[in-house]
Amino acid sequence: MKRTVKRPLCLILVLVMLITAACSRSDANGTAVSDTQRGDRPESGTNSSEDKDMNGSDNSKYRVGSEVSDAYVDPSTIVTVPEDQIKAKGYSYDYDSLTYELVWADEFDYEGRPDELKWDYDTGASGWGNHELQYYTRGDNAEVHDGLLTLTARKEQKEGAGYTSTRLVSRGKGDWLYGKFEIRAKLPYGKGTWPAIWMLSTDWKYGSWPDSGEIDIMEHVGYDQDVIHYSIHTLSYYHSIGTQKTATSKVEKVSEEFHVYGLEWLPDKMIFTVDGEVTFTYDPLKYKSTPTYKEWPFDKRFHLLLNIAVGGDWGGQKGVDEDIWPQTMEVDYVRVYQSPEIRALTGGQQ
Protein backbone atom coordinates (compact mmCIF):
# COMPACT_ATOMS: atom_id res chain seq x y z
CA MET A 1 0.00 0.00 0.00
CA LYS A 2 2.75 2.52 0.89
CA ARG A 3 4.76 1.66 -2.26
CA THR A 4 1.65 2.15 -4.46
CA VAL A 5 1.07 5.66 -3.04
CA LYS A 6 4.73 6.71 -3.24
CA ARG A 7 5.15 6.03 -6.99
CA PRO A 8 2.40 8.48 -8.21
CA LEU A 9 3.77 11.15 -5.89
CA CYS A 10 7.22 10.79 -7.43
CA LEU A 11 5.79 11.04 -10.93
CA ILE A 12 3.89 14.18 -10.01
CA LEU A 13 7.01 15.81 -8.53
CA VAL A 14 9.02 15.04 -11.65
CA LEU A 15 6.29 16.55 -13.84
CA VAL A 16 6.19 19.74 -11.73
CA MET A 17 9.98 20.10 -12.01
CA LEU A 18 9.86 19.75 -15.82
CA ILE A 19 7.12 22.37 -16.13
CA THR A 20 9.04 24.78 -13.85
CA ALA A 21 12.22 24.38 -15.88
CA ALA A 22 10.36 25.03 -19.12
CA CYS A 23 8.80 28.20 -17.73
CA SER A 24 12.11 29.53 -16.53
CA ARG A 25 13.35 29.52 -20.14
CA SER A 26 10.65 31.95 -21.28
CA ASP A 27 10.33 35.61 -20.38
CA ALA A 28 7.11 37.28 -19.29
CA ASN A 29 6.03 37.71 -22.91
CA GLY A 30 6.74 34.14 -23.77
CA THR A 31 9.95 34.95 -25.69
CA ALA A 32 12.73 32.41 -25.34
CA VAL A 33 15.86 33.68 -23.54
CA SER A 34 19.02 32.72 -25.42
CA ASP A 35 22.07 31.08 -23.89
CA THR A 36 24.06 34.22 -24.72
CA GLN A 37 21.62 36.45 -22.84
CA ARG A 38 21.87 34.18 -19.80
CA GLY A 39 25.63 34.38 -19.83
CA ASP A 40 26.21 30.78 -20.97
CA ARG A 41 28.71 30.01 -23.73
CA PRO A 42 26.85 29.37 -27.02
CA GLU A 43 27.03 25.91 -28.42
CA SER A 44 29.81 25.21 -30.88
CA GLY A 45 29.10 26.81 -34.24
CA THR A 46 26.51 29.29 -32.89
CA ASN A 47 28.60 32.43 -32.25
CA SER A 48 26.80 35.71 -31.50
CA SER A 49 27.51 39.09 -33.13
CA GLU A 50 29.36 40.05 -29.94
CA ASP A 51 31.94 37.42 -30.85
CA LYS A 52 32.93 39.26 -34.03
CA ASP A 53 35.51 42.04 -34.04
CA MET A 54 35.54 44.94 -36.52
CA ASN A 55 37.28 42.73 -39.06
CA GLY A 56 34.70 39.97 -38.70
CA SER A 57 37.14 37.66 -36.91
CA ASP A 58 35.78 35.04 -34.53
CA ASN A 59 36.64 36.00 -30.97
CA SER A 60 34.33 33.59 -29.18
CA LYS A 61 37.13 31.47 -27.79
CA TYR A 62 38.46 34.52 -25.95
CA ARG A 63 35.15 35.30 -24.26
CA VAL A 64 34.37 34.81 -20.61
CA GLY A 65 30.64 34.86 -19.98
CA SER A 66 28.89 37.27 -22.34
CA GLU A 67 31.75 39.73 -22.98
CA VAL A 68 35.09 39.74 -24.79
CA SER A 69 37.87 40.42 -22.27
CA ASP A 70 39.55 43.85 -22.42
CA ALA A 71 42.86 41.98 -22.37
CA TYR A 72 42.12 40.37 -25.72
CA VAL A 73 44.36 41.57 -28.54
CA ASP A 74 43.41 40.62 -32.05
CA PRO A 75 46.48 38.77 -33.40
CA SER A 76 45.93 40.33 -36.81
CA THR A 77 46.62 43.80 -35.37
CA ILE A 78 50.01 42.93 -33.87
CA VAL A 79 52.89 44.52 -35.78
CA THR A 80 56.13 42.59 -35.67
CA VAL A 81 59.16 44.87 -35.50
CA PRO A 82 62.01 43.67 -37.73
CA GLU A 83 65.05 42.67 -35.71
CA ASP A 84 67.28 45.28 -37.36
CA GLN A 85 64.91 48.07 -36.29
CA ILE A 86 64.88 47.25 -32.58
CA LYS A 87 66.97 49.67 -30.50
CA ALA A 88 68.48 49.72 -26.99
CA LYS A 89 68.03 45.99 -26.52
CA GLY A 90 70.31 42.99 -26.24
CA TYR A 91 73.27 44.69 -24.53
CA SER A 92 74.92 42.81 -21.68
CA TYR A 93 77.59 44.43 -19.50
CA ASP A 94 78.59 44.81 -15.87
CA TYR A 95 77.69 48.40 -15.08
CA ASP A 96 79.71 48.47 -11.85
CA SER A 97 82.85 47.44 -13.73
CA LEU A 98 82.72 50.17 -16.40
CA THR A 99 85.75 52.45 -16.59
CA TYR A 100 85.98 55.85 -18.29
CA GLU A 101 88.72 57.80 -20.01
CA LEU A 102 88.78 61.56 -20.64
CA VAL A 103 88.45 62.10 -24.42
CA TRP A 104 87.54 65.81 -24.73
CA ALA A 105 87.53 68.78 -22.38
CA ASP A 106 87.60 72.54 -22.09
CA GLU A 107 88.93 73.78 -18.75
CA PHE A 108 88.76 77.44 -19.88
CA ASP A 109 92.31 78.10 -18.71
CA TYR A 110 92.88 80.80 -21.33
CA GLU A 111 91.66 84.33 -22.07
CA GLY A 112 89.39 85.72 -24.79
CA ARG A 113 86.75 84.10 -26.94
CA PRO A 114 85.89 80.38 -26.56
CA ASP A 115 88.40 78.05 -28.23
CA GLU A 116 87.47 77.97 -31.93
CA LEU A 117 88.92 74.48 -32.24
CA LYS A 118 86.27 73.24 -29.82
CA TRP A 119 83.30 75.58 -30.18
CA ASP A 120 81.13 77.18 -32.83
CA TYR A 121 77.94 79.28 -32.68
CA ASP A 122 74.32 79.09 -33.74
CA THR A 123 73.27 82.65 -34.62
CA GLY A 124 70.16 84.64 -35.42
CA ALA A 125 66.77 85.73 -34.07
CA SER A 126 64.33 83.24 -35.53
CA GLY A 127 62.55 82.50 -32.25
CA TRP A 128 64.17 79.06 -32.33
CA GLY A 129 60.88 77.19 -32.42
CA ASN A 130 59.79 78.55 -29.03
CA HIS A 131 59.05 82.24 -29.73
CA GLU A 132 62.22 83.26 -27.89
CA LEU A 133 63.17 86.95 -27.76
CA GLN A 134 66.97 86.92 -28.13
CA TYR A 135 69.36 87.29 -31.05
CA TYR A 136 72.24 84.82 -30.76
CA THR A 137 75.50 86.54 -31.68
CA ARG A 138 78.74 85.04 -32.96
CA GLY A 139 80.96 85.44 -29.94
CA ASP A 140 79.93 88.93 -28.79
CA ASN A 141 78.17 87.46 -25.75
CA ALA A 142 80.78 84.84 -24.81
CA GLU A 143 84.08 85.39 -23.03
CA VAL A 144 86.69 83.28 -21.23
CA HIS A 145 88.37 84.99 -18.29
CA ASP A 146 89.88 83.92 -14.95
CA GLY A 147 89.27 80.22 -15.69
CA LEU A 148 85.59 80.63 -16.49
CA LEU A 149 83.46 80.73 -19.62
CA THR A 150 80.82 83.44 -19.27
CA LEU A 151 77.75 83.53 -21.49
CA THR A 152 75.85 86.81 -21.18
CA ALA A 153 72.26 87.71 -22.08
CA ARG A 154 71.73 91.46 -22.48
CA LYS A 155 68.74 93.71 -22.99
CA GLU A 156 69.68 95.43 -26.24
CA GLN A 157 68.32 95.74 -29.77
CA LYS A 158 69.77 93.68 -32.58
CA GLU A 159 68.13 92.99 -35.93
CA GLY A 160 64.61 93.29 -34.55
CA ALA A 161 65.23 91.37 -31.33
CA GLY A 162 65.13 93.06 -27.93
CA TYR A 163 67.86 90.91 -26.37
CA THR A 164 71.19 89.35 -27.32
CA SER A 165 72.72 86.14 -26.03
CA THR A 166 74.92 83.17 -27.05
CA ARG A 167 74.25 79.65 -28.24
CA LEU A 168 77.59 77.86 -28.10
CA VAL A 169 77.83 74.48 -29.88
CA SER A 170 80.49 71.79 -30.23
CA ARG A 171 79.00 70.49 -33.50
CA GLY A 172 81.68 69.32 -35.92
CA LYS A 173 84.36 69.85 -33.24
CA GLY A 174 83.06 67.63 -30.49
CA ASP A 175 80.60 64.89 -31.48
CA TRP A 176 80.11 61.66 -29.54
CA LEU A 177 78.17 58.42 -29.42
CA TYR A 178 77.78 57.30 -25.78
CA GLY A 179 79.88 58.60 -22.93
CA LYS A 180 79.85 60.47 -19.65
CA PHE A 181 79.43 64.26 -19.72
CA GLU A 182 80.12 66.66 -16.85
CA ILE A 183 79.53 70.41 -16.96
CA ARG A 184 80.18 72.54 -13.86
CA ALA A 185 78.10 75.70 -14.09
CA LYS A 186 76.40 78.55 -12.23
CA LEU A 187 73.08 79.70 -13.69
CA PRO A 188 71.34 83.06 -14.27
CA TYR A 189 68.24 84.05 -12.31
CA GLY A 190 65.02 86.01 -12.76
CA LYS A 191 61.82 85.79 -14.77
CA GLY A 192 62.48 85.38 -18.46
CA THR A 193 65.82 83.54 -18.20
CA TRP A 194 66.00 80.05 -19.71
CA PRO A 195 69.52 78.56 -19.59
CA ALA A 196 70.22 75.08 -20.90
CA ILE A 197 72.99 72.50 -21.19
CA TRP A 198 71.86 70.00 -23.77
CA MET A 199 72.62 67.84 -26.80
CA LEU A 200 71.32 67.49 -30.36
CA SER A 201 71.91 65.05 -33.17
CA THR A 202 74.87 65.95 -35.37
CA ASP A 203 73.83 64.07 -38.51
CA TRP A 204 70.00 63.95 -38.17
CA LYS A 205 69.93 60.39 -39.52
CA TYR A 206 66.33 59.80 -38.46
CA GLY A 207 64.97 63.11 -39.71
CA SER A 208 64.27 66.58 -38.33
CA TRP A 209 63.38 67.37 -34.73
CA PRO A 210 62.18 65.47 -32.74
CA ASP A 211 62.79 62.36 -34.87
CA SER A 212 66.56 62.35 -34.33
CA GLY A 213 66.27 63.16 -30.63
CA GLU A 214 67.21 65.76 -28.02
CA ILE A 215 68.90 65.28 -24.64
CA ASP A 216 68.40 67.99 -21.99
CA ILE A 217 71.13 67.53 -19.37
CA MET A 218 69.97 70.66 -17.55
CA GLU A 219 67.19 73.19 -18.11
CA HIS A 220 66.12 75.95 -15.75
CA VAL A 221 63.46 78.65 -15.98
CA GLY A 222 63.95 81.74 -13.86
CA TYR A 223 60.39 81.97 -12.59
CA ASP A 224 60.84 78.57 -10.89
CA GLN A 225 64.10 79.18 -9.05
CA ASP A 226 66.29 76.24 -7.99
CA VAL A 227 64.23 73.63 -9.87
CA ILE A 228 66.27 71.74 -12.46
CA HIS A 229 64.66 69.81 -15.33
CA TYR A 230 66.07 66.75 -17.13
CA SER A 231 64.39 65.45 -20.29
CA ILE A 232 64.67 63.49 -23.49
CA HIS A 233 62.67 64.14 -26.65
CA THR A 234 62.01 61.62 -29.45
CA LEU A 235 59.36 61.05 -32.10
CA SER A 236 57.24 59.13 -29.58
CA TYR A 237 58.07 61.27 -26.55
CA TYR A 238 58.19 65.06 -26.82
CA HIS A 239 56.67 68.04 -25.10
CA SER A 240 54.44 69.29 -27.92
CA ILE A 241 52.26 66.20 -27.56
CA GLY A 242 52.75 65.94 -23.79
CA THR A 243 54.63 62.64 -23.80
CA GLN A 244 58.22 63.71 -23.12
CA LYS A 245 60.09 61.71 -20.51
CA THR A 246 61.29 64.14 -17.89
CA ALA A 247 62.05 64.69 -14.22
CA THR A 248 62.82 67.60 -11.90
CA SER A 249 64.76 68.05 -8.70
CA LYS A 250 65.30 70.85 -6.23
CA VAL A 251 68.91 72.08 -6.31
CA GLU A 252 69.72 74.80 -3.82
CA LYS A 253 71.44 78.03 -4.91
CA VAL A 254 71.81 77.20 -8.61
CA SER A 255 72.40 80.90 -9.32
CA GLU A 256 74.78 81.51 -6.41
CA GLU A 257 76.91 78.36 -6.47
CA PHE A 258 78.44 76.01 -9.04
CA HIS A 259 76.95 72.55 -9.53
CA VAL A 260 78.05 69.66 -11.76
CA TYR A 261 75.36 68.64 -14.25
CA GLY A 262 76.03 65.18 -15.63
CA LEU A 263 74.84 62.58 -18.12
CA GLU A 264 75.92 58.97 -18.51
CA TRP A 265 74.79 57.87 -21.96
CA LEU A 266 74.86 54.09 -22.41
CA PRO A 267 73.69 51.97 -25.38
CA ASP A 268 70.43 51.13 -23.61
CA LYS A 269 69.73 53.92 -21.12
CA MET A 270 70.59 57.44 -19.96
CA ILE A 271 71.40 58.41 -16.38
CA PHE A 272 71.17 62.11 -15.38
CA THR A 273 72.95 63.46 -12.30
CA VAL A 274 73.60 66.63 -10.28
CA ASP A 275 76.76 66.70 -8.18
CA GLY A 276 77.08 62.95 -8.69
CA GLU A 277 73.56 62.13 -7.45
CA VAL A 278 71.19 60.37 -9.87
CA THR A 279 68.14 62.51 -10.62
CA PHE A 280 66.56 60.76 -13.63
CA THR A 281 67.05 57.58 -15.64
CA TYR A 282 65.56 57.10 -19.08
CA ASP A 283 65.23 53.41 -19.97
CA PRO A 284 63.12 52.95 -23.13
CA LEU A 285 62.34 49.33 -22.22
CA LYS A 286 60.22 50.63 -19.35
CA TYR A 287 57.83 52.10 -21.88
CA LYS A 288 58.00 49.70 -24.83
CA SER A 289 59.17 46.10 -25.11
CA THR A 290 60.57 46.59 -28.62
CA PRO A 291 61.83 50.20 -28.92
CA THR A 292 62.65 51.58 -32.36
CA TYR A 293 64.26 54.90 -33.30
CA LYS A 294 60.94 56.49 -32.31
CA GLU A 295 61.82 55.81 -28.67
CA TRP A 296 65.60 55.52 -28.95
CA PRO A 297 67.27 57.58 -31.69
CA PHE A 298 70.28 57.76 -29.39
CA ASP A 299 72.52 55.39 -31.34
CA LYS A 300 73.97 58.21 -33.48
CA ARG A 301 76.42 61.06 -32.83
CA PHE A 302 75.34 64.04 -30.73
CA HIS A 303 77.01 67.34 -29.82
CA LEU A 304 76.79 69.76 -26.89
CA LEU A 305 75.00 73.12 -26.67
CA LEU A 306 75.31 75.80 -23.97
CA ASN A 307 72.96 78.78 -24.13
CA ILE A 308 70.74 81.32 -22.37
CA ALA A 309 67.39 81.89 -24.04
CA VAL A 310 65.21 84.88 -23.16
CA GLY A 311 61.43 84.54 -22.81
CA GLY A 312 59.78 82.05 -25.11
CA ASP A 313 56.94 79.60 -24.66
CA TRP A 314 58.41 78.19 -21.46
CA GLY A 315 61.02 80.69 -20.25
CA GLY A 316 58.59 83.59 -20.67
CA GLN A 317 55.52 81.76 -19.38
CA LYS A 318 55.34 84.09 -16.34
CA GLY A 319 56.63 87.13 -18.19
CA VAL A 320 60.07 88.71 -18.53
CA ASP A 321 61.47 90.92 -15.79
CA GLU A 322 62.79 94.03 -17.57
CA ASP A 323 65.05 95.06 -14.68
CA ILE A 324 67.36 92.06 -14.17
CA TRP A 325 69.68 92.34 -17.19
CA PRO A 326 72.40 91.49 -17.98
CA GLN A 327 72.31 87.87 -16.82
CA THR A 328 75.13 85.33 -17.07
CA MET A 329 75.78 81.60 -17.05
CA GLU A 330 79.30 80.79 -15.88
CA VAL A 331 80.92 77.47 -16.80
CA ASP A 332 83.99 76.18 -14.96
CA TYR A 333 84.62 73.18 -17.20
CA VAL A 334 83.15 70.79 -19.76
CA ARG A 335 84.48 67.21 -19.67
CA VAL A 336 83.62 64.22 -21.83
CA TYR A 337 84.62 60.64 -20.97
CA GLN A 338 84.11 57.38 -22.84
CA SER A 339 84.27 53.78 -21.71
CA PRO A 340 86.61 51.18 -23.29
CA GLU A 341 84.14 48.47 -22.22
CA ILE A 342 81.25 50.14 -24.03
CA ARG A 343 83.47 50.76 -27.05
CA ALA A 344 84.26 47.04 -27.23
CA LEU A 345 80.62 46.11 -26.70
CA THR A 346 79.40 48.32 -29.53
CA GLY A 347 82.14 47.45 -31.97
CA GLY A 348 84.01 50.71 -31.52
CA GLN A 349 80.95 52.90 -32.12
CA GLN A 350 81.83 55.89 -29.94
C-alpha positions as CSV (number, residue, x, y, z in Angstrom):
1,M,0.0,0.0,0.0
2,K,2.7,2.5,0.9
3,R,4.8,1.7,-2.3
4,T,1.7,2.1,-4.5
5,V,1.1,5.7,-3.0
6,K,4.7,6.7,-3.2
7,R,5.1,6.0,-7.0
8,P,2.4,8.5,-8.2
9,L,3.8,11.2,-5.9
10,C,7.2,10.8,-7.4
11,L,5.8,11.0,-10.9
12,I,3.9,14.2,-10.0
13,L,7.0,15.8,-8.5
14,V,9.0,15.0,-11.7
15,L,6.3,16.6,-13.8
16,V,6.2,19.7,-11.7
17,M,10.0,20.1,-12.0
18,L,9.9,19.8,-15.8
19,I,7.1,22.4,-16.1
20,T,9.0,24.8,-13.8
21,A,12.2,24.4,-15.9
22,A,10.4,25.0,-19.1
23,C,8.8,28.2,-17.7
24,S,12.1,29.5,-16.5
25,R,13.4,29.5,-20.1
26,S,10.6,32.0,-21.3
27,D,10.3,35.6,-20.4
28,A,7.1,37.3,-19.3
29,N,6.0,37.7,-22.9
30,G,6.7,34.1,-23.8
31,T,9.9,35.0,-25.7
32,A,12.7,32.4,-25.3
33,V,15.9,33.7,-23.5
34,S,19.0,32.7,-25.4
35,D,22.1,31.1,-23.9
36,T,24.1,34.2,-24.7
37,Q,21.6,36.5,-22.8
38,R,21.9,34.2,-19.8
39,G,25.6,34.4,-19.8
40,D,26.2,30.8,-21.0
41,R,28.7,30.0,-23.7
42,P,26.9,29.4,-27.0
43,E,27.0,25.9,-28.4
44,S,29.8,25.2,-30.9
45,G,29.1,26.8,-34.2
46,T,26.5,29.3,-32.9
47,N,28.6,32.4,-32.2
48,S,26.8,35.7,-31.5
49,S,27.5,39.1,-33.1
50,E,29.4,40.0,-29.9
51,D,31.9,37.4,-30.8
52,K,32.9,39.3,-34.0
53,D,35.5,42.0,-34.0
54,M,35.5,44.9,-36.5
55,N,37.3,42.7,-39.1
56,G,34.7,40.0,-38.7
57,S,37.1,37.7,-36.9
58,D,35.8,35.0,-34.5
59,N,36.6,36.0,-31.0
60,S,34.3,33.6,-29.2
61,K,37.1,31.5,-27.8
62,Y,38.5,34.5,-26.0
63,R,35.1,35.3,-24.3
64,V,34.4,34.8,-20.6
65,G,30.6,34.9,-20.0
66,S,28.9,37.3,-22.3
67,E,31.7,39.7,-23.0
68,V,35.1,39.7,-24.8
69,S,37.9,40.4,-22.3
70,D,39.5,43.8,-22.4
71,A,42.9,42.0,-22.4
72,Y,42.1,40.4,-25.7
73,V,44.4,41.6,-28.5
74,D,43.4,40.6,-32.1
75,P,46.5,38.8,-33.4
76,S,45.9,40.3,-36.8
77,T,46.6,43.8,-35.4
78,I,50.0,42.9,-33.9
79,V,52.9,44.5,-35.8
80,T,56.1,42.6,-35.7
81,V,59.2,44.9,-35.5
82,P,62.0,43.7,-37.7
83,E,65.1,42.7,-35.7
84,D,67.3,45.3,-37.4
85,Q,64.9,48.1,-36.3
86,I,64.9,47.3,-32.6
87,K,67.0,49.7,-30.5
88,A,68.5,49.7,-27.0
89,K,68.0,46.0,-26.5
90,G,70.3,43.0,-26.2
91,Y,73.3,44.7,-24.5
92,S,74.9,42.8,-21.7
93,Y,77.6,44.4,-19.5
94,D,78.6,44.8,-15.9
95,Y,77.7,48.4,-15.1
96,D,79.7,48.5,-11.8
97,S,82.8,47.4,-13.7
98,L,82.7,50.2,-16.4
99,T,85.7,52.5,-16.6
100,Y,86.0,55.8,-18.3
101,E,88.7,57.8,-20.0
102,L,88.8,61.6,-20.6
103,V,88.4,62.1,-24.4
104,W,87.5,65.8,-24.7
105,A,87.5,68.8,-22.4
106,D,87.6,72.5,-22.1
107,E,88.9,73.8,-18.8
108,F,88.8,77.4,-19.9
109,D,92.3,78.1,-18.7
110,Y,92.9,80.8,-21.3
111,E,91.7,84.3,-22.1
112,G,89.4,85.7,-24.8
113,R,86.8,84.1,-26.9
114,P,85.9,80.4,-26.6
115,D,88.4,78.0,-28.2
116,E,87.5,78.0,-31.9
117,L,88.9,74.5,-32.2
118,K,86.3,73.2,-29.8
119,W,83.3,75.6,-30.2
120,D,81.1,77.2,-32.8
121,Y,77.9,79.3,-32.7
122,D,74.3,79.1,-33.7
123,T,73.3,82.7,-34.6
124,G,70.2,84.6,-35.4
125,A,66.8,85.7,-34.1
126,S,64.3,83.2,-35.5
127,G,62.5,82.5,-32.2
128,W,64.2,79.1,-32.3
129,G,60.9,77.2,-32.4
130,N,59.8,78.5,-29.0
131,H,59.1,82.2,-29.7
132,E,62.2,83.3,-27.9
133,L,63.2,86.9,-27.8
134,Q,67.0,86.9,-28.1
135,Y,69.4,87.3,-31.1
136,Y,72.2,84.8,-30.8
137,T,75.5,86.5,-31.7
138,R,78.7,85.0,-33.0
139,G,81.0,85.4,-29.9
140,D,79.9,88.9,-28.8
141,N,78.2,87.5,-25.8
142,A,80.8,84.8,-24.8
143,E,84.1,85.4,-23.0
144,V,86.7,83.3,-21.2
145,H,88.4,85.0,-18.3
146,D,89.9,83.9,-14.9
147,G,89.3,80.2,-15.7
148,L,85.6,80.6,-16.5
149,L,83.5,80.7,-19.6
150,T,80.8,83.4,-19.3
151,L,77.7,83.5,-21.5
152,T,75.8,86.8,-21.2
153,A,72.3,87.7,-22.1
154,R,71.7,91.5,-22.5
155,K,68.7,93.7,-23.0
156,E,69.7,95.4,-26.2
157,Q,68.3,95.7,-29.8
158,K,69.8,93.7,-32.6
159,E,68.1,93.0,-35.9
160,G,64.6,93.3,-34.5
161,A,65.2,91.4,-31.3
162,G,65.1,93.1,-27.9
163,Y,67.9,90.9,-26.4
164,T,71.2,89.4,-27.3
165,S,72.7,86.1,-26.0
166,T,74.9,83.2,-27.0
167,R,74.2,79.6,-28.2
168,L,77.6,77.9,-28.1
169,V,77.8,74.5,-29.9
170,S,80.5,71.8,-30.2
171,R,79.0,70.5,-33.5
172,G,81.7,69.3,-35.9
173,K,84.4,69.8,-33.2
174,G,83.1,67.6,-30.5
175,D,80.6,64.9,-31.5
176,W,80.1,61.7,-29.5
177,L,78.2,58.4,-29.4
178,Y,77.8,57.3,-25.8
179,G,79.9,58.6,-22.9
180,K,79.9,60.5,-19.6
181,F,79.4,64.3,-19.7
182,E,80.1,66.7,-16.8
183,I,79.5,70.4,-17.0
184,R,80.2,72.5,-13.9
185,A,78.1,75.7,-14.1
186,K,76.4,78.6,-12.2
187,L,73.1,79.7,-13.7
188,P,71.3,83.1,-14.3
189,Y,68.2,84.0,-12.3
190,G,65.0,86.0,-12.8
191,K,61.8,85.8,-14.8
192,G,62.5,85.4,-18.5
193,T,65.8,83.5,-18.2
194,W,66.0,80.1,-19.7
195,P,69.5,78.6,-19.6
196,A,70.2,75.1,-20.9
197,I,73.0,72.5,-21.2
198,W,71.9,70.0,-23.8
199,M,72.6,67.8,-26.8
200,L,71.3,67.5,-30.4
201,S,71.9,65.0,-33.2
202,T,74.9,65.9,-35.4
203,D,73.8,64.1,-38.5
204,W,70.0,63.9,-38.2
205,K,69.9,60.4,-39.5
206,Y,66.3,59.8,-38.5
207,G,65.0,63.1,-39.7
208,S,64.3,66.6,-38.3
209,W,63.4,67.4,-34.7
210,P,62.2,65.5,-32.7
211,D,62.8,62.4,-34.9
212,S,66.6,62.4,-34.3
213,G,66.3,63.2,-30.6
214,E,67.2,65.8,-28.0
215,I,68.9,65.3,-24.6
216,D,68.4,68.0,-22.0
217,I,71.1,67.5,-19.4
218,M,70.0,70.7,-17.5
219,E,67.2,73.2,-18.1
220,H,66.1,75.9,-15.7
221,V,63.5,78.7,-16.0
222,G,64.0,81.7,-13.9
223,Y,60.4,82.0,-12.6
224,D,60.8,78.6,-10.9
225,Q,64.1,79.2,-9.0
226,D,66.3,76.2,-8.0
227,V,64.2,73.6,-9.9
228,I,66.3,71.7,-12.5
229,H,64.7,69.8,-15.3
230,Y,66.1,66.8,-17.1
231,S,64.4,65.5,-20.3
232,I,64.7,63.5,-23.5
233,H,62.7,64.1,-26.7
234,T,62.0,61.6,-29.4
235,L,59.4,61.0,-32.1
236,S,57.2,59.1,-29.6
237,Y,58.1,61.3,-26.6
238,Y,58.2,65.1,-26.8
239,H,56.7,68.0,-25.1
240,S,54.4,69.3,-27.9
241,I,52.3,66.2,-27.6
242,G,52.8,65.9,-23.8
243,T,54.6,62.6,-23.8
244,Q,58.2,63.7,-23.1
245,K,60.1,61.7,-20.5
246,T,61.3,64.1,-17.9
247,A,62.0,64.7,-14.2
248,T,62.8,67.6,-11.9
249,S,64.8,68.1,-8.7
250,K,65.3,70.8,-6.2
251,V,68.9,72.1,-6.3
252,E,69.7,74.8,-3.8
253,K,71.4,78.0,-4.9
254,V,71.8,77.2,-8.6
255,S,72.4,80.9,-9.3
256,E,74.8,81.5,-6.4
257,E,76.9,78.4,-6.5
258,F,78.4,76.0,-9.0
259,H,76.9,72.6,-9.5
260,V,78.0,69.7,-11.8
261,Y,75.4,68.6,-14.2
262,G,76.0,65.2,-15.6
263,L,74.8,62.6,-18.1
264,E,75.9,59.0,-18.5
265,W,74.8,57.9,-22.0
266,L,74.9,54.1,-22.4
267,P,73.7,52.0,-25.4
268,D,70.4,51.1,-23.6
269,K,69.7,53.9,-21.1
270,M,70.6,57.4,-20.0
271,I,71.4,58.4,-16.4
272,F,71.2,62.1,-15.4
273,T,73.0,63.5,-12.3
274,V,73.6,66.6,-10.3
275,D,76.8,66.7,-8.2
276,G,77.1,63.0,-8.7
277,E,73.6,62.1,-7.4
278,V,71.2,60.4,-9.9
279,T,68.1,62.5,-10.6
280,F,66.6,60.8,-13.6
281,T,67.1,57.6,-15.6
282,Y,65.6,57.1,-19.1
283,D,65.2,53.4,-20.0
284,P,63.1,52.9,-23.1
285,L,62.3,49.3,-22.2
286,K,60.2,50.6,-19.3
287,Y,57.8,52.1,-21.9
288,K,58.0,49.7,-24.8
289,S,59.2,46.1,-25.1
290,T,60.6,46.6,-28.6
291,P,61.8,50.2,-28.9
292,T,62.7,51.6,-32.4
293,Y,64.3,54.9,-33.3
294,K,60.9,56.5,-32.3
295,E,61.8,55.8,-28.7
296,W,65.6,55.5,-28.9
297,P,67.3,57.6,-31.7
298,F,70.3,57.8,-29.4
299,D,72.5,55.4,-31.3
300,K,74.0,58.2,-33.5
301,R,76.4,61.1,-32.8
302,F,75.3,64.0,-30.7
303,H,77.0,67.3,-29.8
304,L,76.8,69.8,-26.9
305,L,75.0,73.1,-26.7
306,L,75.3,75.8,-24.0
307,N,73.0,78.8,-24.1
308,I,70.7,81.3,-22.4
309,A,67.4,81.9,-24.0
310,V,65.2,84.9,-23.2
311,G,61.4,84.5,-22.8
312,G,59.8,82.1,-25.1
313,D,56.9,79.6,-24.7
314,W,58.4,78.2,-21.5
315,G,61.0,80.7,-20.2
316,G,58.6,83.6,-20.7
317,Q,55.5,81.8,-19.4
318,K,55.3,84.1,-16.3
319,G,56.6,87.1,-18.2
320,V,60.1,88.7,-18.5
321,D,61.5,90.9,-15.8
322,E,62.8,94.0,-17.6
323,D,65.0,95.1,-14.7
324,I,67.4,92.1,-14.2
325,W,69.7,92.3,-17.2
326,P,72.4,91.5,-18.0
327,Q,72.3,87.9,-16.8
328,T,75.1,85.3,-17.1
329,M,75.8,81.6,-17.1
330,E,79.3,80.8,-15.9
331,V,80.9,77.5,-16.8
332,D,84.0,76.2,-15.0
333,Y,84.6,73.2,-17.2
334,V,83.2,70.8,-19.8
335,R,84.5,67.2,-19.7
336,V,83.6,64.2,-21.8
337,Y,84.6,60.6,-21.0
338,Q,84.1,57.4,-22.8
339,S,84.3,53.8,-21.7
340,P,86.6,51.2,-23.3
341,E,84.1,48.5,-22.2
342,I,81.2,50.1,-24.0
343,R,83.5,50.8,-27.1
344,A,84.3,47.0,-27.2
345,L,80.6,46.1,-26.7
346,T,79.4,48.3,-29.5
347,G,82.1,47.5,-32.0
348,G,84.0,50.7,-31.5
349,Q,80.9,52.9,-32.1
350,Q,81.8,55.9,-29.9
